[in-house]
Amino acid sequence: MNRTWIVIPMYNEATVVGSVIEDLRRVFPHVVCVDDGSRDGSQDAARAAGAVVVQHPINLGQGAALQTGIEYALSDPGMTSIVTFDADGQHRVVDAQAMVARLEAGEADIVLGSRFLDNRTQISKAKRLVLKTAAIQSRLATGMNLTDAHNGLRAMNRDVASRLHLTQNRMAHASELVNQLAVMKPHWVEHPVEIIYTDYSKSKGQSLLNSVNILAELFFR
């Protein structure tokens, strides 16, 4: 029987994480939130919504939180797949469900979300340009012809999850993950997903400035 764990890195998300988890658990009962040193009661909100909460004693960054969550899910011998999902409500459960279905059908070892494969995501021209440039840089560096190299919605099977070892704690972990996939050479596909930009999600790191910072990390690391 297939069992999917949802891994959510979490830092000061008390206002939204409860509803995100409640929506997820209607489809995916197994959710682990890795609290990365929150000070706003995010841990209590996540537990109340039914998630397992693993806590970092201090803020270590999103990459470290993802790696901790992946390792927690791997400790379940019945786990067959993992979905990485953001805490701020920008991802859609229906997209995650479709991505896991592609995994379970044997279509790929990892399914990577892309906001550029359909027209659902409303994105500014400037942000689109920055993310497209990042995708081109990633393609040149890894040979992987991705349309969206910095999308946090991913579904992977157990084998891929067990071979990931993220060491970049900040936003550079997304590039590090793609670099590790390029070496690993799993069977991968992209899947169209919608990113929901709200004032809240923009305040949590989806701003244009954050995208520019990602680009700077890629070119000047």
C-alpha positions as CSV (number, residue, x, y, z in Angstrom):
1,M,0.0,0.0,0.0
2,N,1.3,3.4,-1.0
3,R,2.0,6.0,1.8
4,T,2.9,9.6,1.1
5,W,4.4,11.9,3.6
6,I,4.0,15.7,3.2
7,V,7.1,17.6,4.4
8,I,6.5,21.2,5.3
9,P,9.3,23.5,6.4
10,M,7.8,26.1,8.8
11,Y,9.0,29.4,10.3
12,N,6.6,31.8,11.9
13,E,3.5,30.6,9.9
14,A,1.0,30.5,12.8
15,T,-1.6,32.5,10.9
16,V,-1.9,30.2,7.9
17,V,-0.3,26.8,8.6
18,G,-3.3,25.3,10.3
19,S,-5.6,25.7,7.3
20,V,-2.8,24.5,5.0
21,I,-2.5,21.3,7.0
22,E,-6.2,20.8,7.3
23,D,-6.6,21.0,3.5
24,L,-3.7,18.6,3.0
25,R,-4.9,16.0,5.5
26,R,-8.2,15.5,3.6
27,V,-6.0,13.8,0.9
28,F,-2.7,13.1,2.7
29,P,-3.1,11.9,6.3
30,H,0.7,12.0,7.0
31,V,2.1,15.5,7.4
32,V,5.3,16.5,9.1
33,C,6.1,20.1,9.8
34,V,9.7,21.0,10.6
35,D,9.5,24.0,12.8
36,D,12.7,26.1,12.2
37,G,12.8,28.1,15.4
38,S,9.4,29.8,15.2
39,R,8.4,32.2,18.0
40,D,4.7,32.8,17.1
41,G,3.1,29.5,18.1
42,S,3.4,27.8,14.7
43,Q,4.1,24.5,16.5
44,D,0.8,24.6,18.4
45,A,-1.2,25.5,15.3
46,A,0.4,22.7,13.3
47,R,-0.2,20.1,16.0
48,A,-3.8,21.2,16.4
49,A,-4.3,20.7,12.7
50,G,-3.1,17.1,13.0
51,A,0.6,17.3,11.8
52,V,3.6,15.8,13.4
53,V,5.9,18.6,14.4
54,V,9.7,18.2,14.5
55,Q,11.5,21.2,15.9
56,H,14.9,22.8,15.3
57,P,16.1,24.6,18.5
58,I,17.3,27.6,16.4
59,N,16.6,28.9,12.9
60,L,18.7,26.9,10.5
61,G,17.1,27.8,7.1
62,Q,14.7,26.2,4.7
63,G,17.2,23.7,3.2
64,A,18.0,22.3,6.7
65,A,14.3,22.1,7.5
66,L,13.6,20.2,4.3
67,Q,16.4,17.7,5.0
68,T,15.2,17.1,8.5
69,G,11.7,16.5,7.2
70,I,12.9,14.1,4.5
71,E,14.9,12.2,7.1
72,Y,11.8,12.0,9.4
73,A,9.7,10.6,6.6
74,L,12.4,8.1,5.7
75,S,12.3,6.7,9.2
76,D,8.8,5.4,8.4
77,P,9.5,2.0,6.7
78,G,6.0,2.1,5.0
79,M,6.7,5.5,3.3
80,T,6.7,5.2,-0.5
81,S,6.8,8.9,-1.5
82,I,7.4,12.4,-0.2
83,V,5.9,15.7,-1.3
84,T,7.7,19.0,-0.3
85,F,5.0,21.6,0.3
86,D,5.3,25.3,1.4
87,A,3.6,26.4,4.7
88,D,2.4,29.8,3.4
89,G,-0.5,28.5,1.3
90,Q,1.0,29.2,-2.1
91,H,0.7,25.5,-3.3
92,R,-2.5,23.7,-4.2
93,V,-3.3,20.2,-2.8
94,V,-4.9,19.2,-6.1
95,D,-1.5,19.7,-7.8
96,A,0.3,17.6,-5.2
97,Q,-2.3,14.9,-5.6
98,A,-1.8,14.8,-9.4
99,M,2.0,14.7,-9.0
100,V,1.8,11.7,-6.6
101,A,-0.5,9.9,-9.0
102,R,2.2,10.2,-11.7
103,L,4.8,8.8,-9.3
104,E,2.5,5.9,-8.4
105,A,1.8,5.2,-12.1
106,G,5.5,4.7,-12.5
107,E,5.9,7.6,-14.8
108,A,8.9,9.1,-13.0
109,D,11.1,8.8,-9.9
110,I,10.6,12.5,-9.1
111,V,7.9,15.0,-10.3
112,L,8.9,18.6,-10.3
113,G,6.4,21.4,-10.2
114,S,6.5,24.2,-12.8
115,R,4.5,27.4,-12.8
116,F,5.3,28.0,-16.4
117,L,3.6,24.9,-18.0
118,D,0.1,26.4,-18.0
119,N,-1.5,29.9,-17.5
120,R,-2.9,29.5,-14.0
121,T,-0.1,31.4,-12.1
122,Q,-0.5,35.1,-12.1
123,I,3.1,36.4,-12.1
124,S,4.7,39.8,-12.8
125,K,6.8,40.2,-15.9
126,A,9.8,41.1,-13.8
127,K,9.5,38.0,-11.6
128,R,8.9,35.8,-14.7
129,L,12.1,37.2,-16.3
130,V,14.1,36.5,-13.1
131,L,12.9,32.9,-12.7
132,K,13.3,32.2,-16.4
133,T,16.9,33.4,-16.2
134,A,17.4,31.2,-13.2
135,A,16.1,28.2,-15.2
136,I,18.4,28.9,-18.1
137,Q,21.4,29.1,-15.7
138,S,20.3,25.8,-14.1
139,R,20.0,24.2,-17.5
140,L,23.5,25.3,-18.5
141,A,25.0,24.1,-15.2
142,T,23.2,20.7,-14.9
143,G,22.0,19.8,-18.4
144,M,18.4,19.4,-17.0
145,N,16.0,21.2,-19.2
146,L,13.8,22.6,-16.5
147,T,11.3,25.4,-17.1
148,D,11.1,26.3,-13.4
149,A,14.2,25.5,-11.3
150,H,13.0,27.1,-8.0
151,N,9.6,25.6,-7.4
152,G,9.2,24.1,-3.9
153,L,6.4,21.7,-4.9
154,R,8.0,18.3,-5.6
155,A,7.0,14.7,-5.3
156,M,9.7,12.0,-5.1
157,N,9.8,8.3,-4.5
158,R,11.7,6.7,-1.6
159,D,14.8,6.0,-3.5
160,V,15.3,9.6,-4.7
161,A,14.6,10.9,-1.2
162,S,17.1,8.6,0.4
163,R,19.8,9.9,-1.9
164,L,19.3,13.6,-1.3
165,H,21.6,15.3,1.2
166,L,20.9,19.0,1.3
167,T,23.6,21.1,3.0
168,Q,22.7,24.5,1.8
169,N,20.6,26.1,4.5
170,R,19.3,29.2,2.7
171,M,17.4,29.5,-0.6
172,A,20.4,28.0,-2.5
173,H,19.1,24.6,-1.4
174,A,16.8,24.6,-4.5
175,S,19.8,24.8,-6.8
176,E,21.7,22.3,-4.7
177,L,18.7,19.8,-5.0
178,V,18.7,20.2,-8.8
179,N,22.5,19.7,-8.9
180,Q,22.2,16.5,-6.9
181,L,19.5,15.2,-9.3
182,A,21.7,15.9,-12.3
183,V,24.3,13.6,-10.7
184,M,21.8,11.0,-9.6
185,K,20.0,10.9,-13.0
186,P,16.6,9.7,-11.8
187,H,13.7,9.6,-14.3
188,W,12.1,13.0,-13.8
189,V,9.2,15.0,-15.3
190,E,7.8,18.4,-14.7
191,H,4.1,18.9,-13.8
192,P,2.1,22.1,-14.3
193,V,1.3,23.7,-10.9
194,E,-0.3,26.9,-9.8
195,I,1.5,29.2,-7.4
196,I,-0.9,31.4,-5.5
197,Y,0.8,34.8,-4.7
198,T,-0.9,36.6,-1.8
199,D,0.3,39.6,0.2
200,Y,1.1,37.1,2.9
201,S,3.2,34.8,0.7
202,K,5.0,37.8,-0.8
203,S,5.9,38.9,2.7
204,K,7.2,35.4,3.5
205,G,9.7,35.3,0.6
206,Q,7.9,35.3,-2.7
207,S,8.8,39.0,-3.4
208,L,10.6,40.1,-6.5
209,L,13.6,41.0,-4.3
210,N,13.8,37.4,-3.1
211,S,13.9,36.2,-6.7
212,V,16.7,38.6,-7.4
213,N,18.6,37.2,-4.4
214,I,18.1,33.7,-5.8
215,L,19.6,34.9,-9.1
216,A,22.6,36.5,-7.3
217,E,23.3,33.3,-5.4
218,L,23.3,31.4,-8.7
219,F,25.7,33.6,-10.5
220,F,28.0,34.8,-7.7
221,R,28.3,31.8,-5.4
